[in-house]
Amino acid sequence: MRSLRTVFTSHRFSIARKRRIIKLMAGMSKVPAGVTVECDSLAGVPVERLTPQTARPEAAILFHHGGGYAAGGPHGYRGFAGALAAAAGMQIVVTDYRLAPENPFPAALEDALGVYGALLDQVGTIAVAGDSAGGGLTLALAQRIRDMSLPAPAALALICPWLDLAIDQAAARLAANDPLIIPALTSQWCTFYCGQHDAHDPRISPVHGDLASLPPIVMHSAGDDPLAVDADQLERKFTHGSADGLLIHRRYTKRWHDFHLQVGLLADADKAVALLGTQLAELVARAQTDKEQP
């Protein structure tokens, strides 16, 4: 994996080629037995639904894939998403949002909001989750939902989230021991996604936005991940800043960015995905109980 650093940061390789490599890497894990995959569309946005046999019909997880807002997609996430769906006992809907640089901000956020609204018409309780850039998109979406006074998600799940595109990528993000993520890569994809917009815009860097009155947040981060500073920044705001509500943060030391995607191949990934599924199931059940209270 470490040799891929030069591929992702080189301008000699097209964005299309980089997308193919990421799809291949993310798709190494297989869909678990008993999980069905269905291609669909919500609010005009392509999605994939992964449904375990044990899925409760009244709840779902809306998932936003990673890839720096410039790569990735539902097909490459089938193994991971299927495992998370099975662990949580819920259908998971993976959004195929528009990618930069062809579709810079706010395209991804607009797609995410449209899918969320359409899914609200189908299920009573939604948890929203995402990894890497998808984690940032998840937090930005939750802030937008709150500001629009829409029904709130039951919970948020952020996996190795990319929450701050305005940070000094070279100074703040140490390459550490991560086999893939380096400052040059995040700088390049930040340019792709931001386009003509300021990276400090909280819709782009949601850690700089209003963190009050958000749903409970479960966050997993990795010790060797250069993006771990984003998770730490969010945790500080909940501990010492203006954020309120519940944040449950699990740091996996000596693990790399998005190691969860190696579920079925790596024991620690299996355990992390199982834990995340349990955490989301508990928060969804709590939200459903609260709804039933007079």
C-alpha positions as CSV (number, residue, x, y, z in Angstrom):
1,M,0.0,0.0,0.0
2,R,2.8,2.4,0.8
3,S,4.0,2.3,-2.8
4,L,0.7,3.8,-3.9
5,R,1.6,7.2,-2.3
6,T,3.5,8.2,-5.4
7,V,0.6,7.2,-7.6
8,F,-1.9,9.3,-5.7
9,T,0.2,12.4,-5.5
10,S,1.7,12.2,-9.0
11,H,0.1,14.5,-11.7
12,R,1.2,11.9,-14.3
13,F,-1.7,9.6,-13.2
14,S,-5.2,10.8,-14.2
15,I,-8.0,11.1,-11.6
16,A,-9.8,8.3,-13.5
17,R,-6.9,5.9,-12.9
18,K,-6.6,6.9,-9.3
19,R,-10.3,6.2,-8.9
20,R,-9.9,2.7,-10.4
21,I,-7.1,1.9,-7.9
22,I,-9.1,3.1,-4.9
23,K,-12.1,1.1,-6.1
24,L,-9.9,-2.0,-6.3
25,M,-8.4,-1.4,-2.9
26,A,-11.7,-0.7,-1.2
27,G,-13.4,-3.7,-2.8
28,M,-11.0,-6.3,-1.4
29,S,-13.5,-7.3,1.3
30,K,-16.5,-9.4,0.2
31,V,-20.1,-9.0,1.0
32,P,-21.1,-11.2,3.9
33,A,-23.4,-14.1,3.4
34,G,-27.0,-13.3,3.9
35,V,-26.7,-9.6,2.8
36,T,-28.4,-8.6,-0.4
37,V,-27.3,-5.8,-2.7
38,E,-29.8,-3.6,-4.6
39,C,-29.1,-0.7,-6.9
40,D,-31.6,2.1,-6.5
41,S,-32.0,5.9,-6.8
42,L,-33.1,8.5,-4.2
43,A,-33.8,12.1,-5.0
44,G,-32.2,11.4,-8.4
45,V,-28.9,10.2,-6.8
46,P,-27.7,6.6,-7.4
47,V,-27.5,4.5,-4.2
48,E,-26.9,0.9,-3.2
49,R,-29.0,-0.8,-0.5
50,L,-27.3,-3.6,1.4
51,T,-29.8,-5.5,3.5
52,P,-29.0,-8.2,6.0
53,Q,-31.5,-11.0,6.8
54,T,-31.9,-9.6,10.3
55,A,-32.6,-6.0,9.2
56,R,-35.3,-4.1,11.2
57,P,-37.6,-2.5,8.6
58,E,-38.2,0.8,10.4
59,A,-34.5,1.9,10.5
60,A,-31.6,2.4,8.2
61,I,-28.0,3.7,8.0
62,L,-27.2,6.3,5.4
63,F,-23.6,6.0,4.5
64,H,-21.2,8.4,2.7
65,H,-18.1,6.8,1.3
66,G,-14.6,8.2,1.5
67,G,-12.1,9.0,-1.3
68,G,-11.2,12.7,-0.7
69,Y,-14.5,13.8,-2.4
70,A,-12.8,12.8,-5.6
71,A,-13.0,9.0,-5.7
72,G,-14.8,6.0,-4.3
73,G,-18.3,4.7,-4.7
74,P,-20.8,2.2,-3.4
75,H,-19.5,-0.7,-5.4
76,G,-16.1,-0.6,-3.8
77,Y,-17.7,-0.4,-0.3
78,R,-19.9,-3.4,-0.6
79,G,-17.8,-5.6,1.7
80,F,-17.5,-3.0,4.4
81,A,-21.1,-1.7,4.1
82,G,-22.4,-5.3,4.2
83,A,-20.5,-6.1,7.3
84,L,-21.6,-2.9,9.0
85,A,-25.2,-3.6,8.0
86,A,-25.0,-7.1,9.4
87,A,-23.4,-5.9,12.7
88,A,-26.0,-3.2,13.2
89,G,-29.0,-5.3,12.1
90,M,-30.1,-2.5,9.7
91,Q,-30.3,-1.8,6.0
92,I,-27.4,0.5,4.9
93,V,-27.9,2.9,2.0
94,V,-24.6,4.0,0.3
95,T,-24.8,7.2,-1.6
96,D,-23.1,7.6,-4.9
97,Y,-22.7,11.4,-4.6
98,R,-21.1,13.5,-7.3
99,L,-17.3,13.7,-7.2
100,A,-14.8,16.5,-7.6
101,P,-13.1,18.0,-9.5
102,E,-15.9,17.6,-12.1
103,N,-18.4,18.4,-9.4
104,P,-16.8,20.5,-6.6
105,F,-18.6,21.8,-3.5
106,P,-21.5,22.0,-2.8
107,A,-22.5,19.0,-5.1
108,A,-21.7,16.2,-2.6
109,L,-23.6,18.0,0.2
110,E,-26.6,18.7,-2.0
111,D,-26.7,15.0,-3.0
112,A,-26.4,13.9,0.6
113,L,-29.2,16.2,1.7
114,G,-31.5,15.1,-1.1
115,V,-31.0,11.4,-0.3
116,Y,-31.6,12.0,3.4
117,G,-34.9,13.7,2.7
118,A,-36.0,10.9,0.4
119,L,-35.0,8.2,2.9
120,L,-37.0,10.0,5.6
121,D,-40.1,9.2,3.6
122,Q,-39.3,5.5,3.7
123,V,-38.0,4.7,7.2
124,G,-38.7,6.2,10.6
125,T,-35.2,6.3,12.1
126,I,-32.0,7.0,10.3
127,A,-28.4,6.9,11.5
128,V,-25.9,8.7,9.2
129,A,-22.3,7.5,8.9
130,G,-19.2,8.0,6.7
131,D,-15.5,7.4,6.5
132,S,-12.7,9.8,5.7
133,A,-14.2,12.5,3.4
134,G,-17.6,10.8,3.9
135,G,-17.2,11.4,7.7
136,G,-16.8,15.1,7.0
137,L,-19.8,15.0,4.7
138,T,-21.8,13.3,7.4
139,L,-21.0,16.0,10.0
140,A,-21.7,18.8,7.5
141,L,-25.0,17.1,6.6
142,A,-26.0,16.9,10.2
143,Q,-25.4,20.6,10.7
144,R,-27.4,21.4,7.6
145,I,-30.3,19.2,8.8
146,R,-30.3,21.0,12.1
147,D,-30.3,24.4,10.5
148,M,-33.2,23.4,8.2
149,S,-35.2,22.1,11.2
150,L,-35.5,18.7,9.5
151,P,-36.1,15.5,11.6
152,A,-32.7,14.7,13.1
153,P,-30.8,11.5,12.6
154,A,-30.7,9.1,15.6
155,A,-26.9,9.1,15.5
156,L,-23.8,9.9,13.6
157,A,-20.8,7.6,13.0
158,L,-17.5,9.1,11.8
159,I,-14.7,6.7,10.8
160,C,-11.3,8.4,10.5
161,P,-13.1,11.6,9.4
162,W,-11.6,14.4,7.3
163,L,-13.2,17.3,9.1
164,D,-10.8,20.2,8.4
165,L,-9.8,21.1,4.9
166,A,-8.6,24.5,6.0
167,I,-5.8,23.2,8.2
168,D,-2.2,23.7,7.1
169,Q,-1.9,20.3,5.5
170,A,2.0,20.1,5.5
171,A,2.5,21.5,9.0
172,A,-0.4,19.9,10.9
173,R,-0.6,16.5,9.2
174,L,2.4,14.3,9.9
175,A,2.9,11.4,7.5
176,A,3.5,9.2,10.5
177,N,3.3,5.5,9.7
178,D,0.2,5.6,7.6
179,P,0.8,3.6,4.4
180,L,-1.3,5.9,2.2
181,I,-2.4,9.3,3.5
182,I,0.2,12.1,3.3
183,P,-0.2,15.9,3.3
184,A,0.4,16.2,-0.4
185,L,-2.6,14.0,-1.1
186,T,-5.0,15.9,1.2
187,S,-3.8,19.2,-0.3
188,Q,-4.5,18.0,-3.8
189,W,-8.0,16.7,-3.0
190,C,-8.8,19.8,-0.9
191,T,-8.2,21.9,-4.1
192,F,-10.4,19.5,-6.1
193,Y,-13.3,19.8,-3.7
194,C,-13.2,23.4,-2.6
195,G,-13.1,24.8,-6.1
196,Q,-13.7,28.6,-5.8
197,H,-14.9,28.3,-2.2
198,D,-13.1,29.1,1.0
199,A,-11.9,25.9,2.8
200,H,-12.9,27.6,6.1
201,D,-16.5,27.4,5.1
202,P,-18.1,25.2,7.8
203,R,-20.0,23.3,5.1
204,I,-16.6,22.2,3.8
205,S,-14.7,22.0,7.1
206,P,-17.6,21.1,9.6
207,V,-15.3,21.1,12.6
208,H,-15.3,24.9,12.3
209,G,-19.1,25.0,12.3
210,D,-21.7,25.1,15.0
211,L,-21.5,21.8,16.9
212,A,-24.4,22.5,19.3
213,S,-27.6,20.4,19.3
214,L,-26.3,17.6,17.1
215,P,-27.2,13.9,17.4
216,P,-25.0,11.5,19.4
217,I,-21.7,10.9,17.6
218,V,-19.7,7.8,17.5
219,M,-16.2,8.3,16.2
220,H,-13.4,5.8,15.4
221,S,-9.9,7.1,14.6
222,A,-6.5,5.5,14.0
223,G,-3.3,6.4,15.7
224,D,-1.1,6.3,12.6
225,D,-3.5,8.3,10.5
226,P,-2.5,11.9,9.6
227,L,-6.2,12.7,9.8
228,A,-6.3,11.8,13.5
229,V,-5.7,15.4,14.2
230,D,-9.2,16.2,12.9
231,A,-10.7,13.7,15.3
232,D,-8.7,15.2,18.2
233,Q,-9.9,18.7,17.2
234,L,-13.5,17.6,17.3
235,E,-13.0,15.9,20.7
236,R,-11.4,19.0,22.1
237,K,-14.4,21.1,21.1
238,F,-16.7,18.6,22.9
239,T,-14.5,18.6,26.0
240,H,-13.4,22.2,26.3
241,G,-15.4,24.1,23.6
242,S,-18.9,25.1,22.7
243,A,-20.1,21.7,21.5
244,D,-22.7,19.9,23.5
245,G,-24.3,16.5,23.3
246,L,-22.6,13.0,23.3
247,L,-19.3,12.1,21.6
248,I,-18.0,8.6,22.0
249,H,-14.5,8.4,20.6
250,R,-12.4,5.2,20.1
251,R,-8.8,5.6,19.1
252,Y,-7.1,2.6,17.6
253,T,-3.4,2.9,18.2
254,K,-0.9,1.6,15.6
255,R,-3.6,1.4,13.0
256,W,-3.9,3.3,9.7
257,H,-6.4,5.4,7.9
258,D,-9.7,3.6,7.1
259,F,-8.4,0.2,8.3
260,H,-12.1,-0.6,8.9
261,L,-12.3,-1.2,5.1
262,Q,-10.2,-4.4,5.5
263,V,-13.0,-6.1,7.4
264,G,-12.9,-9.8,6.6
265,L,-9.1,-9.6,6.1
266,L,-7.9,-8.0,9.3
267,A,-9.0,-9.1,12.8
268,D,-8.9,-5.6,14.2
269,A,-11.1,-4.3,11.4
270,D,-13.6,-7.1,12.1
271,K,-13.7,-6.1,15.7
272,A,-14.0,-2.4,14.9
273,V,-16.8,-2.8,12.5
274,A,-18.7,-5.1,14.9
275,L,-18.3,-2.5,17.7
276,L,-19.5,0.3,15.4
277,G,-22.5,-1.7,14.4
278,T,-23.4,-2.4,18.0
279,Q,-22.9,1.2,19.0
280,L,-25.2,2.4,16.2
281,A,-27.8,-0.2,17.0
282,E,-27.9,0.9,20.6
283,L,-28.3,4.6,19.7
284,V,-31.0,3.9,17.2
285,A,-32.9,1.7,19.7
286,R,-32.6,4.6,22.2
287,A,-33.9,7.1,19.7
288,Q,-36.9,4.8,18.9
289,T,-37.7,4.4,22.6
290,D,-37.6,8.2,23.0
291,K,-40.0,8.6,20.2
292,E,-42.5,6.2,21.8
293,Q,-42.4,8.2,25.1
294,P,-45.6,10.3,25.6
